[in-house]
Amino acid sequence: MTTGQGGPPSAPSEPSAEVLATVVREEWGRLTSLLLARFRRLDLVEDALGDAVETAACRWARDGTPDNPVAWLHTAARRRVLDRLRAESMAQRKVPLLVVEAEGKEGSPVLADPGDLVEDDLLRLVLMCTHPALDPAAASALALRLVLGVSTADIARLFLVPEPTMAARVTRAKRKIVTAGIPFAVPSSDVLPDRLDAVAQTAYLAFTAGYAPGSGPDALRTGLAGEAIRLVRVVLGLRPEEPVLVALLALMLLQHSRRDARVDGDGAIVLLPDQDRSRWHRDEIAEGVALASSPALTGPLTVQAAGYAVQARIAVEHATAPTAEATRWDRIVARYDDLVALSPTPSARLARAVAVAEAHGPREGLAALAGLDDDLAHSHRLPSVRAELLARAGDVEAADAAYALAIERCGTTPSARCSGHAGPPSASPPPEHPGGRPGCGTTSLRHGCPGPRRS
């Protein structure tokens, strides 16, 4: 069994194992935030919780599950922290504390609750983990670890890096929280929207890593995408009308709803027109559609929230079309016009070109690709889209050359298989997802999404 940042230990015997696993999954973030609010020592809190879970795994299997498992873990972890603090006091050790409430470095502004917001220790924890001073990738890992209780080993598997690499990444992020004085606090209401944008971007990065891995043998890593959705749900539960979170959850659910139909039995990517729509999760589509039309998205929005909202409405068009042939590409083009007006990123323009080709034909789609080569010089998506449109336009030789370039640039085996032109032009995949990557509407969710902290 493991403790500390390694996360929850091996599961005990049933049924206590199920109870412990549920508590760790659902309450880890709240337990962490409660202990952190009292003791202000991130290192001690995480170690103590890991020890408490290890003890519970042994004791509950032997003595039975307690009446209040969450309180049991909290008490055990609290006692462990107190023991460590007594030992440190005896040794006269001094350790930097987290900045909390009105405490801060002399001469620097303090991000403390001004009293106009409902205090919530879990929200404080999320904001601390996703602070803009942290590297976005490290922030994603730290949020999964501290807020959701995902073990370091599991996070490493989700991000396709060795466990020691991920452990070092998380450790550096935690060290920076202490050394940089990143506060465990809810900022004032005029700063909070920007900070929640950072929370959304952190979750968005994790979701993107699940649906556009960039390397490795797997076309999709839906487990990571699912954890990103869970993170957004946790924060949205604390700030239920926050536009950027509402829009992002809508977008995520609509994309995630098709996960079971995206890959075939051999691990190859299945493009949207060929997917078995009976395998789509209709409950998630219904929730995503409702969120995309939420009143929370009708008022003034940040650029990032507006971008998520537009992409969610593009995804609605795909998710609600009864067949691929019934897709309203004219409406999708109009949505992409809105998206490009918000933020004319190269990937948004690429996605718009795909939609234009579907609505008006390959020649117009090819014309819409003009000017993208310099901006997407290393992406396999641009030559993949161009190859398909050239094939549809009857220029087989140019299509073959473009397919070869797309394959050369692919970093994952399934993506290369999907992008590869093995056979006549009619056998090649349509460009609904350039390069075979699933994502927002007609492009990868990694791209085309505006905001001040684009990944």
LINQUIKA-V74432 format. One record per residue. N is the residue number from 0. RES is the residue in one letter. OMEGA is omega in whole degrees, -180 to 180 (* if undefined). Layout:
[[N RES OMEGA] [N RES OMEGA]]
//
This chain:
[[0 M -177] [1 T 178] [2 T 177] [3 G -173] [4 Q 178] [5 G 173] [6 G -175] [7 P -179] [8 P 176] [9 S -173] [10 A 174] [11 P -177] [12 S 176] [13 E -2] [14 P -178] [15 S 179] [16 A -179] [17 E 180] [18 V -179] [19 L 180] [20 A 180] [21 T -180] [22 V 180] [23 V -178] [24 R -172] [25 E -172] [26 E -176] [27 W -179] [28 G -179] [29 R 177] [30 L 178] [31 T -177] [32 S 179] [33 L -180] [34 L -180] [35 L 179] [36 A -178] [37 R -170] [38 F 175] [39 R 180] [40 R -176] [41 L -179] [42 D -180] [43 L -177] [44 V -177] [45 E 177] [46 D -178] [47 A 178] [48 L 177] [49 G 177] [50 D -180] [51 A 179] [52 V 178] [53 E 178] [54 T 179] [55 A -179] [56 A 179] [57 C -171] [58 R -179] [59 W 178] [60 A -179] [61 R -172] [62 D -177] [63 G -178] [64 T 179] [65 P -179] [66 D -180] [67 N -175] [68 P -179] [69 V 179] [70 A 179] [71 W -180] [72 L 180] [73 H -180] [74 T -179] [75 A 180] [76 A 179] [77 R 179] [78 R 179] [79 R 178] [80 V 180] [81 L 177] [82 D -180] [83 R 180] [84 L 177] [85 R 179] [86 A 179] [87 E 179] [88 S 179] [89 M -179] [90 A 180] [91 Q 177] [92 R 178] [93 K -179] [94 V 178] [95 P 179] [96 L 172] [97 L 175] [98 V -176] [99 V 175] [100 E -174] [101 A 179] [102 E 178] [103 G 178] [104 K -179] [105 E 178] [106 G -180] [107 S 180] [108 P -179] [109 V 177] [110 L -179] [111 A 179] [112 D 179] [113 P 179] [114 G -179] [115 D 178] [116 L 176] [117 V -179] [118 E 177] [119 D -175] [120 D 179] [121 L 176] [122 L 176] [123 R -179] [124 L 179] [125 V -179] [126 L 177] [127 M -178] [128 C -175] [129 T -179] [130 H -179] [131 P 179] [132 A 180] [133 L 173] [134 D -176] [135 P 180] [136 A 178] [137 A 178] [138 A 178] [139 S -180] [140 A -178] [141 L 178] [142 A 177] [143 L -177] [144 R -172] [145 L -176] [146 V -175] [147 L 178] [148 G 178] [149 V -177] [150 S 178] [151 T 179] [152 A -180] [153 D 178] [154 I 178] [155 A 178] [156 R -180] [157 L -178] [158 F 178] [159 L 174] [160 V 177] [161 P -179] [162 E 178] [163 P 178] [164 T 179] [165 M 178] [166 A 179] [167 A 180] [168 R 180] [169 V 180] [170 T 178] [171 R 179] [172 A 179] [173 K 179] [174 R -180] [175 K 177] [176 I -178] [177 V -174] [178 T -179] [179 A 180] [180 G 178] [181 I -170] [182 P 170] [183 F -172] [184 A 172] [185 V -178] [186 P 179] [187 S -172] [188 S 180] [189 D 180] [190 V -172] [191 L -180] [192 P 178] [193 D 180] [194 R 177] [195 L 171] [196 D 178] [197 A 176] [198 V -180] [199 A -179] [200 Q 177] [201 T 178] [202 A 179] [203 Y 178] [204 L 179] [205 A 179] [206 F 179] [207 T 179] [208 A 177] [209 G -175] [210 Y 174] [211 A -170] [212 P 179] [213 G 178] [214 S 177] [215 G -174] [216 P -173] [217 D 177] [218 A -177] [219 L 171] [220 R -173] [221 T 178] [222 G 178] [223 L 178] [224 A 179] [225 G 178] [226 E 177] [227 A 177] [228 I -180] [229 R 178] [230 L 179] [231 V 179] [232 R 180] [233 V -177] [234 V 179] [235 L 175] [236 G 179] [237 L 180] [238 R -166] [239 P -178] [240 E -177] [241 E -172] [242 P -176] [243 V 179] [244 L 177] [245 V -178] [246 A -179] [247 L 179] [248 L 177] [249 A -180] [250 L -179] [251 M -178] [252 L -179] [253 L 177] [254 Q -176] [255 H -177] [256 S -177] [257 R -171] [258 R -176] [259 D -178] [260 A -173] [261 R -176] [262 V 180] [263 D -176] [264 G 179] [265 D 180] [266 G 179] [267 A -180] [268 I 175] [269 V -178] [270 L -173] [271 L -179] [272 P -176] [273 D -176] [274 Q 175] [275 D -174] [276 R 176] [277 S 180] [278 R 177] [279 W -180] [280 H -173] [281 R 178] [282 D 178] [283 E 176] [284 I -180] [285 A 179] [286 E 179] [287 G 178] [288 V 180] [289 A 180] [290 L -178] [291 A 178] [292 S -178] [293 S 174] [294 P 180] [295 A -178] [296 L -178] [297 T -178] [298 G 177] [299 P -177] [300 L 168] [301 T 179] [302 V -180] [303 Q 179] [304 A 179] [305 A 178] [306 G 176] [307 Y -178] [308 A 179] [309 V 179] [310 Q 177] [311 A 180] [312 R 171] [313 I 179] [314 A 177] [315 V 180] [316 E 179] [317 H -173] [318 A -177] [319 T 177] [320 A -178] [321 P 177] [322 T 177] [323 A -178] [324 E -178] [325 A -179] [326 T -179] [327 R -177] [328 W 177] [329 D 178] [330 R 179] [331 I 176] [332 V 179] [333 A 177] [334 R 179] [335 Y 172] [336 D 177] [337 D -178] [338 L 179] [339 V 177] [340 A 178] [341 L -177] [342 S -174] [343 P 179] [344 T 178] [345 P -178] [346 S 175] [347 A 178] [348 R 176] [349 L 180] [350 A 178] [351 R 179] [352 A 177] [353 V -180] [354 A 178] [355 V 179] [356 A 180] [357 E -176] [358 A -169] [359 H 177] [360 G -173] [361 P -179] [362 R 178] [363 E 176] [364 G 177] [365 L 178] [366 A -179] [367 A 178] [368 L -177] [369 A 176] [370 G -176] [371 L -173] [372 D 180] [373 D -177] [374 D -179] [375 L -173] [376 A -176] [377 H -178] [378 S 175] [379 H -175] [380 R -178] [381 L 178] [382 P 178] [383 S 177] [384 V -179] [385 R 180] [386 A -180] [387 E -178] [388 L 175] [389 L 178] [390 A 179] [391 R -180] [392 A 176] [393 G 179] [394 D -172] [395 V -178] [396 E 178] [397 A 178] [398 A 179] [399 D 180] [400 A 180] [401 A 176] [402 Y 180] [403 A 178] [404 L 179] [405 A -180] [406 I 180] [407 E -176] [408 R -177] [409 C 179] [410 G 179] [411 T -178] [412 T 180] [413 P 180] [414 S 178] [415 A 178] [416 R -178] [417 C -177] [418 S -174] [419 G 179] [420 H -178] [421 A -179] [422 G -179] [423 P -178] [424 P -178] [425 S -179] [426 A -176] [427 S -174] [428 P 173] [429 P -170] [430 P 180] [431 E 172] [432 H -177] [433 P 179] [434 G 178] [435 G -179] [436 R 174] [437 P -180] [438 G -172] [439 C 178] [440 G -176] [441 T 177] [442 T -179] [443 S 178] [444 L 177] [445 R -170] [446 H 172] [447 G -177] [448 C -173] [449 P 176] [450 G -176] [451 P -178] [452 R 180] [453 R 177] [454 S *]]
//
